[in-house]
């Protein structure tokens, strides 16, 4: 695994300071290894994995978010429609989501990101909210200076650690979805550049997706 340079870490911090500061948020009382949230909606036919569109966004430079790449490969192998982008391609992700919705896509939209890509996840959700497009699941790893989660997100999970970069995530006033912040501070081996690569957390995401999709 490529080791981050001091310049990289300094640039992450500088870039995060240009974002919107998050309001205070409560850490989830559930441990990060708890059963994932049930995302299925009772009484409705489950969409297929192919109908479930998952967008992953890497962090700064796109070379340190190795966990995003491995998670994307696993999701594709399981049949999910999955694409991966850089954090600075958020507008492209918004265009894909809105364009596909206009073309008739009604399946779940899932956003996953690391570092600056985590911040971008919330911005994407906010932008597509203007088109009344729902986000079934949002997952972030060590969001640095995240804006508040918008009301169109049903479930939002933030894995973070007090390593100088990660922050808890808050939601806009009136948010009625489920928001959980998992504080991983103090867990050996967890830092800003490795937090997105833990298979334990990938399986948490996959289990959440499998609860809302059919093969």
C-alpha positions as CSV (number, residue, x, y, z in Angstrom):
1,X,0.0,0.0,0.0
2,X,1.3,3.4,-0.9
3,X,2.2,5.5,2.2
4,X,0.9,9.0,2.4
5,X,3.5,11.8,2.2
6,X,3.5,14.8,4.6
7,X,2.6,16.9,1.6
8,X,-0.4,14.7,0.9
9,X,-1.7,15.0,4.5
10,X,-1.1,18.7,4.5
11,X,-3.1,19.1,1.2
12,X,-5.9,17.0,2.6
13,X,-6.1,19.3,5.6
14,X,-5.9,22.4,3.4
15,X,-8.6,21.2,1.1
16,X,-10.9,20.2,4.0
17,X,-10.6,23.8,5.4
18,X,-12.1,25.0,2.2
19,X,-15.3,23.0,2.8
20,X,-18.3,23.7,5.0
21,X,-18.0,22.9,8.7
22,X,-20.3,20.3,10.0
23,X,-22.5,21.0,13.1
24,X,-22.1,18.9,16.2
25,X,-23.4,15.3,15.8
26,X,-23.9,12.4,18.1
27,X,-21.8,9.3,17.8
28,X,-23.9,6.1,17.3
29,X,-24.4,4.1,20.5
30,X,-24.1,1.0,18.3
31,X,-20.6,-0.4,17.8
32,X,-19.3,-0.5,14.2
33,X,-19.5,-4.3,14.1
34,X,-23.2,-4.3,14.9
35,X,-25.7,-5.6,12.4
36,X,-26.1,-3.1,9.6
37,X,-29.3,-1.2,9.3
38,X,-32.2,-2.8,7.5
39,X,-32.8,-0.8,4.3
40,X,-35.6,-2.9,2.8
41,X,-39.0,-1.3,2.7
42,X,-41.8,-3.5,3.8
43,X,-44.5,-4.4,1.3
44,X,-42.5,-3.5,-1.7
45,X,-40.8,-5.7,-4.2
46,X,-37.1,-5.6,-3.9
47,X,-35.1,-4.1,-6.8
48,X,-32.4,-6.2,-8.3
49,X,-28.7,-5.6,-7.7
50,X,-28.4,-4.5,-11.3
51,X,-31.0,-1.8,-10.7
52,X,-29.1,-0.6,-7.7
53,X,-26.7,2.1,-8.8
54,X,-23.6,2.5,-6.5
55,X,-21.3,5.5,-7.0
56,X,-18.0,5.6,-5.1
57,X,-15.8,8.7,-4.8
58,X,-12.1,8.6,-4.0
59,X,-10.2,11.1,-1.9
60,X,-7.4,13.5,-2.8
61,X,-5.3,12.5,-5.8
62,X,-7.4,9.3,-6.1
63,X,-4.4,7.0,-5.2
64,X,-4.8,6.6,-1.5
65,X,-8.4,5.5,-1.4
66,X,-7.5,1.9,-2.2
67,X,-10.5,0.7,-0.2
68,X,-12.9,2.3,-2.7
69,X,-11.3,0.3,-5.5
70,X,-11.5,-3.0,-3.7
71,X,-15.1,-2.4,-2.6
72,X,-16.1,-1.5,-6.1
73,X,-14.6,-4.7,-7.5
74,X,-16.5,-6.8,-4.9
75,X,-19.8,-5.0,-5.5
76,X,-19.4,-5.5,-9.3
77,X,-18.7,-9.2,-8.7
78,X,-22.0,-9.4,-6.8
79,X,-23.9,-7.9,-9.6
80,X,-24.4,-4.3,-8.5
81,X,-24.2,-1.5,-11.0
82,X,-21.1,0.3,-9.7
83,X,-18.9,3.2,-10.8
84,X,-16.0,4.9,-9.2
85,X,-14.9,8.5,-9.5
86,X,-12.5,11.1,-8.1
87,X,-13.8,13.5,-5.5
88,X,-13.5,16.3,-8.0
89,X,-15.9,14.6,-10.4
90,X,-18.9,15.1,-8.2
91,X,-20.6,17.2,-10.8
92,X,-20.2,14.3,-13.3
93,X,-21.9,11.9,-10.7
94,X,-24.7,14.4,-10.3
95,X,-25.2,14.5,-14.1
96,X,-25.3,10.7,-14.3
97,X,-27.8,10.3,-11.5
98,X,-30.1,13.0,-12.7
99,X,-29.8,11.9,-16.3
100,X,-30.6,8.3,-15.5
101,X,-33.5,9.3,-13.3
102,X,-34.9,11.3,-16.2
103,X,-34.5,8.2,-18.4
104,X,-36.6,6.2,-16.1
105,X,-34.2,4.7,-13.4
106,X,-36.2,4.2,-10.2
107,X,-33.9,1.8,-8.4
108,X,-31.8,2.6,-5.3
109,X,-29.1,5.2,-5.5
110,X,-26.1,4.6,-3.2
111,X,-23.3,7.0,-2.5
112,X,-20.0,5.9,-0.9
113,X,-16.9,8.0,-0.4
114,X,-13.6,8.5,1.4
115,X,-11.9,11.7,2.7
116,X,-12.7,14.5,0.2
117,X,-14.8,11.9,-1.6
118,X,-16.8,11.6,1.6
119,X,-17.5,15.3,1.6
120,X,-18.4,15.0,-2.1
121,X,-20.9,12.3,-1.3
122,X,-23.0,14.7,0.7
123,X,-22.7,17.4,-1.9
124,X,-23.9,15.0,-4.6
125,X,-26.9,14.1,-2.4
126,X,-27.6,17.7,-1.8
127,X,-27.5,18.5,-5.5
128,X,-29.8,15.7,-6.6
129,X,-32.2,16.6,-3.8
130,X,-33.1,19.6,-5.9
131,X,-34.5,17.2,-8.5
132,X,-36.3,15.2,-5.7
133,X,-34.1,12.2,-6.3
134,X,-33.9,10.0,-3.2
135,X,-30.7,8.5,-1.9
136,X,-31.3,5.0,-0.3
137,X,-27.9,4.8,1.4
138,X,-24.9,7.0,1.9
139,X,-21.7,5.8,3.5
140,X,-18.6,7.9,4.2
141,X,-15.2,7.1,5.5
142,X,-13.4,9.9,7.4
143,X,-15.3,12.9,6.0
144,X,-13.1,15.9,6.7
145,X,-15.4,18.9,6.7
146,X,-18.7,17.5,5.7
147,X,-21.8,19.7,4.9
148,X,-25.0,18.5,6.6
149,X,-26.7,15.5,5.2
150,X,-29.8,16.5,3.2
151,X,-33.4,15.2,3.8
152,X,-33.5,13.0,0.7
153,X,-31.1,10.5,2.3
154,X,-32.8,7.5,3.9
155,X,-29.8,6.1,5.8
156,X,-26.4,7.7,6.3
157,X,-23.4,6.0,7.9
158,X,-20.2,7.8,8.7
159,X,-17.1,5.8,9.8
160,X,-14.6,8.3,11.3
161,X,-11.6,8.6,13.7
162,X,-10.1,11.5,15.6
163,X,-6.8,11.4,13.6
164,X,-6.7,15.0,12.7
165,X,-8.9,14.7,9.6
166,X,-12.1,12.7,10.4
167,X,-15.3,14.5,11.6
168,X,-18.7,13.3,12.7
169,X,-21.5,14.1,10.3
170,X,-24.7,16.0,11.0
171,X,-27.9,16.5,9.1
172,X,-30.1,19.4,8.0
173,X,-32.9,20.5,10.3
174,X,-36.0,18.3,9.8
175,X,-34.0,15.3,8.6
176,X,-36.1,12.2,9.2
177,X,-33.7,9.5,8.0
178,X,-31.3,7.4,10.0
179,X,-27.9,8.9,10.7
180,X,-25.1,7.1,12.5
181,X,-21.5,8.1,13.2
182,X,-19.2,5.3,14.2
183,X,-16.2,6.7,16.1
184,X,-13.2,4.4,15.4
185,X,-10.7,6.4,17.3
186,X,-8.2,4.3,19.2
187,X,-8.7,1.1,17.2
188,X,-5.3,-0.1,16.1
189,X,-4.5,0.3,12.4
190,X,-7.2,2.8,11.8
191,X,-6.1,6.1,10.3
192,X,-7.1,8.5,7.6
193,X,-5.5,6.5,4.7
194,X,-6.6,3.0,5.9
195,X,-10.0,3.5,7.3
196,X,-11.8,2.8,4.0
197,X,-9.9,-0.4,3.3
198,X,-11.2,-2.6,6.3
199,X,-13.0,-5.6,4.9
200,X,-15.1,-5.6,8.1
201,X,-16.7,-2.3,7.0
202,X,-17.0,-3.4,3.4
203,X,-19.0,-6.4,4.6
204,X,-21.2,-4.0,6.6
205,X,-22.0,-2.1,3.5
206,X,-22.6,-5.2,1.4
207,X,-25.0,-6.6,4.1
208,X,-26.8,-3.3,4.0
209,X,-27.2,-3.5,0.3
210,X,-28.2,-7.1,0.3
211,X,-31.0,-6.3,2.7
212,X,-32.6,-4.0,0.2
213,X,-32.0,-5.9,-3.1
214,X,-32.8,-9.2,-4.7
215,X,-30.5,-11.2,-6.9
